[in-house]
Amino acid sequence: MPLRGAAIIPKKPGFFSRLLKTDDEIDFVSAPFVINKRNVFEGIDDPDTFFRPSQRSLLTHNIIINMDIRDDADQKEKDYVKRRGLPYMLLKKVYSDAFILHEESQYEDLSDDELDEKRLESKRKDTFDPKIDPREELQRTWCKSCKYQPLWKIRNYFGEQIAFYFAWAGSMATVLWIPMILGLGIWAYGLYLSISTYVEERADQDALRDLEAELQWNITLYNNTEDREELANVTAQLEEWSIVDLLTEDWLIMFKNSFDNEATPYFALVICLWGTVFLEYWKRKSATLAYEWDVNTYQLSEPDRPQFFGTRERKDPVSDLPDWYYPFHRQFLKYFASLSILFFMVCLVVASVIGIIAYRVVMRLIFADQSSIIRLFFSSVLASLINSCIIMILGKIYEKIAVILTDWENHRTQSKYEDALIIKLFAFSFVNTYSSLFYIAFFREQTTQGGLFDMGPEYEDSCDNNNCMAMLSLQVFVLMVVKPCPRFFKDIIVPYIKKLIRRYKCWGKNKVGDIDAESVNAQGQFIQKEYMKPQLGNFTLGEYNEKVILYGFLMVFSSALPIAPLIALLIIMVDLGIDARRLVWFNRRPVALIACNIGMWYSILEFLNYVGVITNAFIIAFTSQWGKEFSTSGKLWIVIGFEHIVFAVKFLLAYIIPDTPADVSLAMRRERYQVARIMGEAKMLGPIGECKDSESGSENSPTRYFTGQPVTLTAQDSIEETHNSPSLPKLVYGKDGSTFFEGEAIPLKDDLSPSKKEEKEEAKE
């Protein structure tokens, strides 16, 4: 928690930072909270604002889900498997739903005209108070702003986990401008070459028309059979260059061929190096944010998940207190079962890719006598669309399966749970999304000999004009554009339609409107409105997965689509704006989980960087038109040279650039000194107040303070059950005899019964 009078002076921002800055929060030197030295902490005099909104919601959530409604006799068994809290009551339908309320905003239920008028009036009179309405503050600085994202405000309201996601996505959008401009230039150059080639072909067409007129004149004069046969061939060739083809197929062919030119290898080299620079940049920014948000040591004191249950008891190696754990051999068997299901789903993906290939070959044979545009649509365009739909459907199915499997594996902490779920989802998404692209890039051309599955030459799946690079470019383009469309439809079109229906009452009455307004007070109406909002689900998991797959298109197939950075930048910018409005206004408030970085996703990004280097080297050498000028041995030397150059520069940059900025390392050392000095000089204070006798406790009952409201514990509660629960922070005893929790602590009143004091002395020993 922040220490009083220990504000950290920020660095003087530059010119652009002053123009685009949206955060005005002051950072303080922080220390674990100690109730006996509470006077040294900033804002302790105001219990309503001492905790950030995200902290209040998280503490309330943890208190509720960790309650045990069993009888006192049952609780003495210390069997956490039988613990009955809010999840148990939801399962048994005691409660129909449970959710976290948003901070109430006076701007939420107004029409667009009323909103604009009220906001203009508040700006004119300067009457807006961000402490009273934090959601409207986010609306003004985040949802409707072209400036930097207010990461501190996002963190204060939604927690560090969501804030780290927006920080990472915003960083990627910021550094994408350079490869986007370079890719546009290379694509413009390739388009110029493609149009020039087309103009030359059109010149050949004019020559054929002159030949056609000459042959017709000769037939009129001499009626020669050879002239008739040649005229038939020329006429058939000219019919293929019809006006319809000029407006459709010719433009599509020019578009496909515009991505592959002699500048493509250098663009792939730049993108591979850009990936390294981006990860190094993010690593430093992540370390800075973790220090400023006081979560750089969070994983060392992360509590257990409420859903975790242990089946065996042992002594904790640190505290020697009883600790419930789940045997490794059981968890290993569950890991093996999950891996088997993942392997089955991957085989299903491979089977779907083979089916798409067979469909394309059959369609080409069926429509062989049709016009080229019909043949192109059914064999190429429609096949790409079907492949995209199958990818999205299988992805949604496996996402639900992966969540069920990860819940079944019984992970102890939230970080381990999310890491296991991330690995499952990404492994499947990688195969599901990129398998068809790897086939086009490296295997499709091999079907020219003997056809598909050796079924005959007529069943070959060769690329048009022996140019698989053009087909690869088209497939990457279709996947990048089509994949976000269903989600944009769900997040933009559907909420807008619902808003129109509610406004004009074209579809009955909503549930909130059916309630008699006179019979429900204002607070009840607000709760009903929050209840009607859709659940957000695992927000960061889905968003990270989509953005990382998008990052994979950039890194793994950058040589095939130079405009991929432009597409990725547009998708990220639109998606960030949509997500901001969803979080603030349209969806329920998520649990403000704590995180110290982006977790397993960073390792996956590094994996994509390595895969991208190797894949681009082989695409340049064996698939692109530029590489076909070399022999097989020359192509292998291209691969070796490309990956050696990129890996050498990558490792050099990773070695030169430190993971933590020098000023942050110095600030951490200075903070350790300041915390020790301030806490050492602080005066010891007595307890906040004595609890009076009540039905639930007595004067000697220990009291935990959260947001100014004491929660009295009965005398039967034990230290092990109350303070060392798997889902609560660990209890720490200070050298001065004070009691506090690790991290941002929940304060304890050091007023224990004699028996509890003996247990405390044993724990200290």
C-alpha positions in Angstrom: 0.0 0.0 0.0 1.3 3.6 -0.7 3.3 5.3 2.0 2.3 8.8 3.1 4.5 11.6 1.8 6.6 9.2 -0.4 5.4 10.2 -3.8 7.7 9.3 -6.7 8.5 12.3 -8.9 7.7 11.3 -12.5 10.1 11.9 -15.4 9.4 15.1 -17.4 7.4 14.0 -20.4 8.3 14.9 -23.9 6.3 17.1 -26.3 4.2 14.2 -27.8 3.7 12.6 -24.4 2.3 15.8 -23.0 -0.2 16.0 -25.9 -1.2 12.3 -25.7 -1.0 11.6 -22.0 -4.2 10.5 -20.2 -2.9 9.2 -16.9 -2.5 11.8 -14.1 -2.2 9.3 -11.1 0.7 9.8 -8.7 2.9 6.8 -7.9 4.0 6.2 -4.3 6.6 4.1 -2.6 4.7 1.1 -1.3 5.0 -1.4 1.6 3.0 -4.3 3.0 0.2 -3.0 5.2 0.8 -3.2 8.9 -2.2 -2.3 11.1 -0.1 -1.2 14.0 1.7 1.3 11.7 -1.3 2.4 9.7 -0.6 6.1 10.1 2.3 6.0 7.6 0.0 4.9 4.7 -1.5 7.3 2.3 -5.2 7.8 2.5 -5.8 5.7 5.6 -8.0 8.5 7.1 -10.6 7.9 4.3 -11.8 4.2 4.3 -14.0 4.8 1.2 -11.0 5.6 -1.0 -8.1 3.8 0.8 -8.6 0.8 -1.5 -8.8 1.2 -5.2 -12.1 0.1 -6.8 -10.3 -3.0 -8.2 -9.0 -3.9 -4.7 -12.4 -3.5 -3.1 -14.1 -5.7 -5.7 -11.4 -8.4 -5.4 -11.4 -8.4 -1.6 -15.2 -8.7 -1.6 -15.1 -11.5 -4.2 -12.5 -13.4 -2.2 -14.4 -13.0 1.1 -17.6 -14.3 -0.4 -16.3 -17.3 -2.3 -14.2 -18.4 0.7 -17.0 -18.3 3.2 -17.8 -21.7 4.7 -21.5 -22.2 5.7 -21.0 -25.5 7.4 -21.6 -25.9 11.1 -18.8 -25.3 13.5 -18.4 -29.0 14.2 -18.0 -29.8 10.5 -15.5 -26.9 10.0 -13.2 -28.5 12.7 -12.5 -31.4 10.3 -10.3 -29.1 8.2 -11.4 -30.9 5.1 -11.3 -28.3 2.3 -12.9 -30.7 -0.2 -16.1 -30.5 1.8 -16.0 -26.7 2.2 -19.3 -25.1 1.2 -19.1 -21.5 0.0 -20.6 -19.5 -2.8 -19.5 -21.8 -5.6 -21.2 -24.7 -3.8 -24.4 -22.7 -3.2 -24.5 -21.7 -6.9 -24.1 -25.4 -7.9 -27.0 -26.4 -5.6 -29.2 -23.5 -7.0 -29.4 -21.8 -3.6 -28.4 -18.7 -5.6 -29.3 -18.3 -9.2 -26.4 -16.0 -10.1 -23.5 -14.0 -8.6 -21.7 -11.1 -10.1 -19.7 -8.0 -9.3 -21.4 -4.6 -9.6 -20.0 -1.7 -11.6 -19.6 1.6 -10.0 -22.9 3.4 -10.6 -22.8 6.1 -13.3 -25.3 8.9 -13.9 -24.4 8.9 -17.6 -25.3 5.2 -18.3 -29.1 5.3 -19.0 -29.2 8.5 -21.0 -29.9 8.8 -24.8 -27.2 10.0 -27.1 -28.5 13.5 -27.2 -28.8 13.7 -23.5 -25.3 12.3 -23.0 -23.8 14.9 -25.3 -25.7 17.7 -23.6 -24.8 16.5 -20.1 -21.1 16.0 -20.9 -20.9 19.5 -22.6 -22.5 21.0 -19.5 -20.1 19.3 -17.1 -17.1 20.4 -19.2 -18.4 24.0 -19.3 -19.1 24.2 -15.6 -16.2 21.9 -14.6 -18.5 19.9 -12.3 -17.3 16.4 -13.2 -15.6 14.5 -10.3 -13.7 11.3 -11.5 -13.7 9.9 -8.0 -17.5 9.8 -7.9 -17.9 8.4 -11.4 -14.8 6.4 -12.5 -16.6 4.8 -15.4 -17.4 8.1 -17.0 -13.7 9.1 -16.5 -12.7 5.9 -18.4 -15.2 6.9 -21.1 -13.7 10.3 -21.6 -10.0 9.3 -21.4 -10.2 5.8 -23.0 -13.4 5.0 -25.0 -13.5 8.4 -26.8 -9.9 9.4 -27.0 -7.2 9.2 -29.6 -4.5 9.5 -27.0 -2.5 7.0 -25.0 -4.5 4.4 -23.1 -5.0 5.4 -19.4 -3.3 2.2 -18.1 -3.3 3.4 -14.5 -7.1 4.1 -14.6 -7.7 0.7 -16.3 -5.6 -1.0 -13.6 -7.4 0.9 -10.7 -10.8 -0.2 -12.0 -10.4 -3.5 -13.7 -7.2 -4.9 -12.1 -3.7 -5.6 -13.2 -4.5 -8.7 -15.4 -6.7 -6.7 -17.8 -4.5 -3.7 -17.6 -1.5 -5.8 -18.8 -3.5 -7.1 -21.7 -4.3 -3.5 -22.9 -0.7 -2.4 -22.3 0.6 -5.3 -24.5 -1.9 -4.9 -27.3 -1.4 -1.1 -27.3 2.4 -1.6 -27.4 2.1 -3.9 -30.4 -0.2 -1.4 -32.2 2.4 1.3 -31.5 5.4 -0.5 -32.9 3.4 -1.9 -35.9 3.6 1.5 -37.7 7.1 1.0 -39.0 6.5 -2.5 -40.6 3.1 -1.3 -41.8 4.6 1.6 -43.8 7.4 -0.7 -45.2 4.9 -3.4 -46.1 2.7 -0.9 -47.9 5.6 0.3 -50.0 6.7 -3.2 -51.0 3.1 -4.1 -51.8 2.7 -1.0 -54.0 5.9 -1.9 -55.8 4.6 -5.5 -56.4 1.3 -4.1 -57.6 3.1 -1.9 -60.1 5.0 -4.9 -61.4 1.8 -7.0 -61.6 -0.1 -4.3 -63.5 2.9 -3.9 -65.9 2.9 -7.6 -66.6 -0.9 -7.5 -67.2 -0.5 -4.6 -69.6 2.1 -6.6 -71.6 -0.4 -9.5 -71.8 -3.1 -7.1 -73.0 -0.7 -6.0 -75.7 -0.4 -9.6 -76.8 -4.2 -9.7 -76.9 -4.2 -6.8 -79.3 -1.7 -8.6 -81.5 -4.0 -11.6 -81.5 -7.0 -9.5 -82.6 -4.9 -8.2 -85.5 -4.1 -11.8 -86.4 -7.8 -12.7 -86.2 -8.7 -10.0 -88.6 -6.0 -11.1 -91.0 -7.1 -14.7 -90.9 -10.7 -13.8 -91.5 -9.6 -11.8 -94.6 -7.5 -14.7 -95.9 -10.4 -17.1 -95.4 -12.7 -14.8 -97.4 -10.2 -14.7 -100.3 -8.8 -18.2 -100.3 -11.0 -20.3 -97.9 -7.9 -22.2 -96.7 -8.5 -25.1 -94.1 -5.3 -24.3 -92.2 -6.4 -20.7 -91.8 -9.7 -21.9 -90.4 -8.1 -24.1 -87.8 -5.7 -21.3 -86.7 -8.6 -18.8 -86.6 -10.5 -21.2 -84.2 -7.6 -21.4 -81.9 -7.1 -17.6 -81.8 -10.8 -17.0 -81.2 -10.9 -19.4 -78.3 -7.9 -17.7 -76.7 -9.5 -14.3 -77.1 -12.8 -15.5 -75.5 -10.9 -16.3 -72.4 -9.9 -12.6 -72.1 -13.5 -11.4 -71.9 -14.7 -8.2 -70.2 -16.0 -10.3 -67.3 -12.6 -11.7 -66.7 -11.1 -8.3 -67.0 -13.3 -7.0 -64.1 -13.0 -10.2 -61.9 -10.4 -12.8 -62.5 -7.7 -10.6 -64.0 -7.9 -8.2 -61.0 -7.8 -11.1 -58.6 -4.8 -12.5 -60.3 -3.0 -9.1 -60.3 -3.9 -8.8 -56.5 -2.4 -12.3 -55.7 0.7 -11.7 -57.8 1.4 -8.3 -56.2 2.7 -9.7 -53.0 5.6 -11.7 -54.4 8.5 -9.7 -55.8 12.2 -9.4 -55.4 11.8 -7.1 -52.3 9.9 -9.8 -50.4 12.9 -11.6 -48.8 14.2 -8.3 -47.4 10.8 -7.5 -45.9 10.7 -11.0 -44.2 14.1 -10.3 -42.8 13.0 -7.0 -41.3 9.8 -8.5 -39.8 11.8 -11.3 -38.1 14.1 -8.7 -36.6 11.1 -6.5 -35.7 9.6 -9.4 -33.7 12.8 -9.5 -31.5 12.8 -5.7 -31.0 9.1 -5.7 -30.1 9.5 -8.5 -27.4 12.6 -6.7 -25.9 10.6 -3.5 -25.8 7.6 -5.2 -24.2 9.9 -7.0 -21.7 11.2 -3.6 -20.5 7.8 -2.0 -20.4 6.3 -5.0 -18.5 9.0 -4.7 -15.9 8.3 -1.0 -15.5 4.6 -1.5 -15.1 5.1 -4.4 -12.7 7.3 -2.2 -10.5 5.0 0.8 -10.7 1.9 -1.3 -9.9 3.7 -3.1 -7.0 3.1 -6.6 -8.4 6.7 -7.6 -9.4 6.8 -10.1 -6.5 3.2 -11.3 -6.8 3.9 -14.8 -7.9 5.9 -15.4 -4.8 2.9 -14.9 -2.6 0.0 -15.9 -4.9 -2.9 -17.5 -3.0 -4.5 -20.8 -4.0 -7.5 -20.9 -6.3 -10.8 -21.3 -4.4 -11.7 -24.2 -6.8 -8.5 -26.1 -5.8 -9.0 -29.0 -3.4 -6.4 -31.2 -1.8 -6.9 -34.9 -1.0 -3.8 -35.4 1.2 -2.3 -33.5 4.1 1.3 -32.8 4.8 3.4 -30.2 6.7 4.2 -27.0 4.8 8.0 -27.0 4.3 8.1 -23.2 5.2 5.7 -22.8 8.1 5.3 -26.5 9.3 1.6 -25.9 9.4 -0.8 -28.5 7.9 -1.1 -28.2 4.1 -3.5 -30.0 1.8 -2.1 -31.0 -1.6 -3.2 -33.0 -4.6 -0.9 -36.0 -5.5 1.3 -35.6 -8.5 0.6 -39.0 -9.9 -3.1 -38.3 -10.2 -2.5 -34.9 -11.8 -0.1 -36.6 -14.3 -2.8 -39.1 -15.4 -5.1 -36.1 -16.0 -2.4 -34.4 -18.0 -2.0 -37.5 -20.1 -5.7 -37.7 -20.7 -5.9 -34.0 -21.7 -3.0 -34.5 -24.1 -4.7 -37.5 -25.7 -7.9 -35.4 -26.3 -5.7 -32.6 -27.7 -4.1 -35.1 -30.1 -7.5 -36.3 -31.2 -8.7 -32.8 -32.0 -5.5 -32.1 -33.9 -6.1 -35.2 -36.0 -9.6 -33.9 -36.6 -8.2 -30.6 -37.9 -5.8 -32.4 -40.2 -8.7 -34.5 -41.5 -10.7 -31.3 -42.2 -7.8 -29.8 -44.1 -7.5 -33.0 -46.3 -11.3 -32.7 -46.9 -10.9 -29.1 -48.1 -8.1 -30.2 -50.4 -10.2 -33.0 -51.9 -13.2 -30.6 -52.3 -11.0 -28.2 -54.2 -9.7 -30.9 -56.6 -13.2 -32.3 -57.2 -14.7 -28.8 -57.9 -11.9 -28.1 -60.4 -12.8 -31.3 -62.3 -16.5 -30.7 -62.1 -16.3 -27.1 -63.4 -13.5 -27.7 -65.9 -15.7 -26.9 -68.8 -17.2 -23.7 -67.2 -15.8 -20.2 -67.4 -12.7 -19.4 -65.5 -14.4 -17.1 -63.1 -16.9 -19.9 -62.0 -14.1 -22.4 -61.7 -12.0 -19.9 -59.7 -14.9 -19.2 -57.3 -15.8 -22.8 -56.5 -12.3 -24.2 -56.4 -10.4 -21.4 -54.6 -12.5 -18.6 -53.1 -15.3 -20.9 -51.7 -12.7 -23.4 -50.5 -10.9 -20.6 -48.5 -14.2 -19.5 -47.0 -15.2 -23.0 -46.0 -11.7 -23.5 -44.5 -12.1 -20.3 -42.4 -15.5 -21.4 -41.1 -14.3 -24.8 -40.1 -11.3 -23.2 -38.3 -13.7 -21.0 -36.3 -16.2 -23.8 -35.5 -13.5 -26.3 -34.4 -11.9 -23.5 -32.4 -15.1 -22.7 -30.4 -15.7 -26.4 -29.7 -12.2 -27.1 -28.4 -12.3 -23.9 -26.3 -15.1 -25.3 -24.3 -13.4 -28.7 -24.1 -10.1 -27.1 -22.9 -11.8 -25.3 -20.1 -13.5 -28.5 -18.9 -10.2 -30.4 -19.0 -8.2 -27.7 -17.2 -10.9 -27.5 -14.4 -10.6 -31.2 -14.1 -6.8 -31.1 -13.7 -7.2 -29.2 -10.4 -4.4 -26.6 -10.5 -3.4 -25.0 -7.3 -2.9 -21.3 -8.3 -4.6 -19.1 -10.9 -1.4 -18.6 -12.7 -0.8 -22.4 -13.2 -4.4 -22.8 -14.2 -4.2 -20.2 -16.9 -0.8 -21.4 -18.1 -2.2 -24.9 -18.6 -5.3 -23.6 -20.4 -3.2 -21.3 -22.6 -1.0 -24.1 -23.7 -4.0 -26.3 -24.7 -5.8 -23.5 -26.6 -2.7 -22.2 -28.4 -1.5 -25.7 -29.4 -4.9 -26.4 -31.0 -5.2 -22.9 -32.5 -1.8 -23.2 -34.1 -2.6 -26.4 -35.9 -6.2 -25.3 -36.6 -5.2 -22.0 -38.1 -1.9 -22.6 -39.9 -2.1 -26.2 -41.1 -3.8 -25.2 -44.5 -1.1 -22.5 -45.0 1.8 -24.9 -44.4 0.2 -27.3 -46.9 0.0 -24.6 -49.6 3.5 -23.4 -48.9 5.4 -26.7 -48.8 3.3 -29.7 -49.9 0.7 -28.6 -52.5 3.2 -28.4 -55.4 4.2 -32.0 -54.7 0.8 -33.4 -55.9 1.7 -32.7 -59.5 3.3 -36.1 -59.8 0.6 -38.8 -59.6 -2.1 -36.6 -58.3 -3.6 -36.4 -54.8 -3.1 -39.7 -52.9 -1.7 -41.1 -56.2 -5.2 -41.2 -57.7 -4.0 -40.1 -61.1 -2.7 -36.9 -62.8 -6.2 -35.5 -63.3 -6.5 -35.3 -59.4 -3.5 -33.1 -59.0 -3.8 -30.1 -56.7 -1.1 -28.0 -58.3 -1.0 -24.2 -58.1 -2.0 -21.9 -61.0 0.9 -21.3 -63.3 3.1 -23.2 -60.8 2.9 -20.2 -58.4 1.9 -21.4 -54.9 3.1 -18.2 -53.4 0.2 -16.3 -54.9 -2.3 -18.9 -53.5 -0.6 -18.7 -50.1 -0.9 -14.9 -50.1 -4.6 -15.1 -50.9 -5.2 -17.7 -48.2 -3.4 -15.6 -45.5 -5.3 -12.6 -46.6 -8.7 -14.4 -46.4 -8.0 -15.8 -43.0 -6.8 -12.5 -41.5 -9.9 -10.7 -42.8 -12.6 -13.3 -42.2 -11.5 -14.7 -38.8 -12.4 -11.5 -36.8 -15.7 -11.0 -38.6 -18.0 -13.2 -36.4 -16.6 -11.6 -33.2 -17.0 -8.1 -34.6 -20.6 -9.0 -35.5 -21.2 -10.3 -32.0 -19.6 -7.3 -30.3 -20.8 -4.5 -32.5 -23.9 -5.4 -34.6 -25.7 -7.5 -32.0 -25.4 -4.9 -29.2 -26.5 -2.1 -31.5 -29.6 -4.1 -32.7 -30.5 -4.8 -29.1 -30.1 -1.1 -28.2 -32.4 -0.2 -31.1 -35.0 -2.8 -30.0 -35.0 -1.6 -26.4 -35.2 2.1 -27.5 -38.1 1.7 -29.9 -39.8 -1.2 -28.1 -40.0 -3.2 -31.3 -39.6 -6.6 -29.5 -41.7 -6.8 -26.4 -40.4 -5.6 -23.1 -37.1 -6.3 -21.5 -36.9 -7.8 -18.1 -35.9 -4.6 -16.4 -38.9 -2.8 -17.9 -41.3 -5.4 -16.7 -40.4 -4.7 -13.1 -42.7 -2.2 -11.3 -40.4 0.8 -10.8 -42.4 1.9 -7.7 -41.9 -1.4 -6.0 -38.1 -1.4 -6.5 -35.8 1.3 -5.1 -33.1 2.9 -7.1 -30.4 0.5 -5.8 -32.6 -2.5 -6.7 -33.1 -1.1 -10.2 -29.4 -0.7 -10.7 -28.8 -4.3 -9.6 -31.4 -5.5 -12.0 -29.8 -3.6 -14.9 -26.4 -5.0 -14.0 -27.9 -8.5 -13.9 -29.3 -8.1 -17.5 -25.8 -7.4 -18.9 -24.1 -10.4 -20.6 -21.2 -12.1 -18.8 -17.7 -11.3 -20.0 -16.3 -14.7 -19.5 -12.5 -15.2 -19.5 -11.8 -11.9 -21.2 -8.1 -11.9 -21.3 -7.8 -15.5 -22.4 -9.9 -15.0 -25.5 -8.3 -11.7 -26.4 -4.8 -12.9 -26.0 -5.5 -16.0 -28.1 -6.9 -13.9 -31.0 -4.1 -11.3 -30.9 -1.3 -14.0 -30.6 -2.8 -15.8 -33.6 -2.8 -12.5 -35.5 0.9 -12.0 -34.4 1.6 -15.5 -35.8 0.3 -14.4 -39.3 2.7 -11.5 -39.1 5.8 -13.5 -38.0 5.3 -16.9 -39.7 3.9 -15.8 -43.1 5.2 -12.2 -43.4 7.0 -13.0 -46.7 3.6 -14.0 -48.2 1.6 -10.9 -47.3 3.4 -7.6 -46.9 0.2 -5.8 -46.0 -0.3 -8.1 -43.0 1.0 -5.4 -40.6 -1.7 -3.0 -42.0 -4.5 -5.5 -41.5 -3.2 -6.4 -38.0 -3.0 -2.7 -37.0 -6.5 -2.0 -38.2 -7.9 -5.1 -36.4 -6.1 -4.2 -33.1 -7.2 -0.6 -33.2 -10.9 -1.4 -33.8 -10.8 -4.3 -31.3 -9.3 -2.1 -28.5 -12.1 0.5 -29.0 -14.7 -2.2 -28.9 -13.3 -3.9 -25.8 -13.1 -0.6 -24.0 -16.8 0.0 -24.4 -17.7 -3.6 -23.6 -15.8 -3.5 -20.3 -17.1 -0.1 -19.2 -20.7 -0.1 -20.3 -22.1 -3.3 -22.1 -20.9 -6.3 -20.0 -20.8 -7.2 -16.4 -17.8 -6.2 -14.4 -15.1 -8.9 -14.4 -13.1 -10.0 -11.3 -10.1 -7.7 -10.9 -7.5 -10.4 -10.9 -3.9 -9.5 -10.1 -1.0 -10.4 -12.5 2.6 -9.4 -12.7 3.0 -9.9 -16.5 1.3 -11.5 -19.5 2.4 -14.9 -18.3 2.7 -17.9 -20.6 1.8 -15.7 -23.6 5.3 -14.2 -23.7 6.9 -17.7 -24.1 4.4 -18.4 -26.9 5.4 -15.1 -28.6 9.0 -16.1 -28.5 8.1 -19.5 -29.9 6.3 -17.8 -32.9 9.4 -15.7 -33.5 11.6 -18.8 -33.8 9.1 -20.6 -36.0 8.7 -17.4 -38.1 12.4 -17.3 -38.9 12.6 -20.9 -40.1 9.3 -20.8 -42.0 10.1 -17.5 -43.8 13.5 -18.9 -44.8 12.0 -21.9 -46.4 9.1 -19.9 -48.1 11.6 -17.5 -49.6 13.9 -20.3 -50.9 11.4 -23.0 -52.0 8.0 -21.2 -52.5 8.5 -17.7 -53.8 9.2 -16.9 -57.4 12.5 -15.2 -56.3 13.9 -18.5 -54.9 13.0 -20.6 -58.0 16.0 -19.0 -59.8 18.4 -21.1 -57.6 19.2 -24.7 -57.6 18.3 -27.0 -54.7 21.7 -26.6 -53.0 21.5 -22.8 -53.6 18.1 -22.8 -51.9 19.5 -24.6 -48.9 22.3 -22.1 -48.6 19.6 -19.3 -48.7 17.8 -21.0 -45.8 21.0 -21.4 -43.8 22.2 -17.8 -44.4 18.8 -16.3 -43.6 18.3 -18.0 -40.3 21.9 -17.6 -39.2 21.7 -13.8 -39.9 18.4 -13.4 -38.1 19.3 -15.6 -35.1 22.7 -13.9 -34.7 21.1 -10.4 -34.6 18.3 -11.7 -32.3 20.6 -13.1 -29.7 22.8 -10.0 -29.9 19.9 -7.7 -29.3 18.6 -9.8 -26.5 22.1 -9.8 -24.9 22.6 -6.0 -25.3 19.2 -4.8 -24.2 18.6 -5.4 -20.5 15.3 -6.8 -19.4 14.7 -4.1 -16.8 15.5 -0.4 -17.5 18.3 1.0 -15.4 16.1 3.7 -13.9 13.6 1.0 -12.7 16.4 -1.1 -11.1 17.7 2.0 -9.3 14.2 3.0 -8.2 13.6 -0.6 -6.8 16.8 -0.3 -4.7 15.9 3.2 -3.5 12.4 2.0 -2.6 13.7 -0.9 -0.5 15.8 1.6 1.5 13.0 4.0 1.9 10.5 1.4 3.0 12.9 0.1 5.7 13.6 3.6 6.9 10.0 4.8 7.0 8.6 1.6 8.6 11.4 1.5 11.1 10.8 5.1 12.2 7.0 4.7 12.3 5.3 4.7 15.7 3.5 1.7 17.0 -0.3 2.3 17.4 -2.9 0.4 19.2 -5.9 -1.4 17.7 -8.5 0.7 15.8 -11.2 -0.2 18.2 -12.6 -2.9 20.4 -15.5 -5.1 19.1 -18.5 -5.1 21.4 -20.4 -8.3 22.4 -22.8 -9.4 19.8 -24.5 -12.5 18.7 -21.5 -13.5 16.4 -18.6 -12.6 18.6 -17.3 -11.1 21.9 -14.9 -8.5 23.0 -12.0 -10.9 22.8 -12.8 -12.0 19.2 -10.1 -11.1 16.6 -11.3 -8.6 14.0 -10.3 -8.3 10.4 -10.6 -4.9 8.8 -11.2 -4.6 5.0 -12.9 -1.3 3.9 -13.7 0.2 7.2 -16.3 -2.4 8.2 -15.1 -5.0 10.8 -15.9 -8.7 10.3 -16.0 -10.5 13.6 -14.8 -14.1 13.9 -16.1 -16.5 16.5 -13.8 -17.9 19.1 -13.9 -21.4 17.5 -12.1 -20.1 14.4 -8.5 -21.4 14.3 -5.5 -19.7 12.9 -4.9 -22.5 10.4 -8.4 -22.4 9.1 -8.8 -18.6 9.0 -5.4 -17.3 8.2 -3.8 -20.1 6.3 -6.6 -21.0 4.0 -5.4 -22.0 0.5 -7.3 -19.1 -1.0 -6.0 -16.3 1.3 -2.6 -14.6 1.5 -0.1 -16.1 4.0 0.1 -14.6 7.4 3.4 -13.0 8.3 4.6 -12.1 11.8 6.9 -9.1 11.9 9.9 -8.7 14.2 8.0 -6.1 16.2 5.2 -8.6 17.0 2.8 -7.1 14.5 0.7 -9.4 12.3 0.0 -8.8 8.6 -0.5 -10.6 5.3 2.1 -10.9 2.6 1.7 -8.5 -0.3 -1.1 -5.9 -0.1 -2.2 -7.2 3.3 -5.5 -7.7 4.9 -4.9 -6.1 8.4 -5.4 -8.1 11.5 -6.1 -6.9 15.0 -3.4 -8.3 17.2 -5.9 -9.2 19.9 -5.8 -13.0 20.3 -7.1 -15.3 23.0 -4.5 -17.0 25.2 -4.7 -20.2 23.2 -4.3 -18.3 20.0 -1.3 -16.5 21.4 0.4 -19.9 22.1 -0.3 -21.0 18.5 1.2 -17.7 17.3 4.4 -18.2 19.4 4.7 -21.7 17.9 4.3 -20.4 14.4 7.0 -17.7 15.1 9.5 -20.3 16.3 
